[in-house]
Amino acid sequence: MSLGPYASFVVTSYALVAAIIMLLIIWIGVDYRHQRQRLRDLEASGVTRRSGRTATEI
């Protein structure tokens, strides 16, 4: 398969985009776990979510 004179540019561009997308996916996963841990810590210390309250508690 011949990609022409710009083959190295195209392949490099696609590889760079794939690497950036993978880094974003990893970053989102790590941040998700971090936020869940922070939420558990807050709930353990007695802080509750507003969405967890009923209309009579407000």
C-alpha positions as CSV (number, residue, x, y, z in Angstrom):
1,M,0.0,0.0,0.0
2,S,1.5,3.3,-1.1
3,L,0.5,6.3,0.9
4,G,2.4,8.8,-1.2
5,P,5.0,11.4,-0.3
6,Y,3.1,12.5,2.9
7,A,2.9,9.1,4.4
8,S,5.3,9.9,7.3
9,F,3.3,13.0,8.2
10,V,-0.1,11.2,8.1
11,V,1.1,8.2,10.1
12,T,2.8,10.4,12.7
13,S,-0.3,12.6,13.0
14,Y,-2.6,9.6,13.5
15,A,-0.2,8.1,16.1
16,L,0.0,11.4,17.9
17,V,-3.8,11.7,18.0
18,A,-4.1,8.1,19.2
19,A,-1.6,8.7,22.0
20,I,-3.4,11.9,23.1
21,I,-6.8,10.2,23.2
22,M,-5.3,7.3,25.3
23,L,-3.8,9.8,27.7
24,L,-7.1,11.6,28.1
25,I,-8.9,8.3,28.7
26,I,-6.3,7.4,31.4
27,W,-6.6,10.9,32.9
28,I,-10.4,10.7,33.1
29,G,-10.2,7.2,34.8
30,V,-7.6,8.4,37.4
31,D,-9.6,11.6,38.1
32,Y,-12.8,9.5,38.4
33,R,-11.3,7.3,41.1
34,H,-9.8,10.3,42.8
35,Q,-13.2,12.1,42.9
36,R,-15.0,8.9,44.2
37,Q,-12.4,8.7,47.0
38,R,-12.9,12.3,47.9
39,L,-16.7,11.8,48.0
40,R,-16.3,8.8,50.3
41,D,-14.0,10.8,52.6
42,L,-16.5,13.6,52.8
43,E,-19.4,11.3,53.5
44,A,-17.4,9.5,56.1
45,S,-16.7,12.9,57.8
46,G,-20.5,13.6,58.0
47,V,-20.9,15.9,55.0
48,T,-24.0,14.8,53.0
49,R,-25.0,15.5,49.4
50,R,-27.8,18.0,48.8
51,S,-29.3,15.6,46.3
52,G,-29.7,13.1,49.1
53,R,-32.0,15.2,51.1
54,T,-35.8,15.1,50.8
55,A,-38.0,18.2,50.4
56,T,-39.1,18.0,54.0
57,E,-35.5,18.3,55.3
58,I,-34.9,21.6,53.5
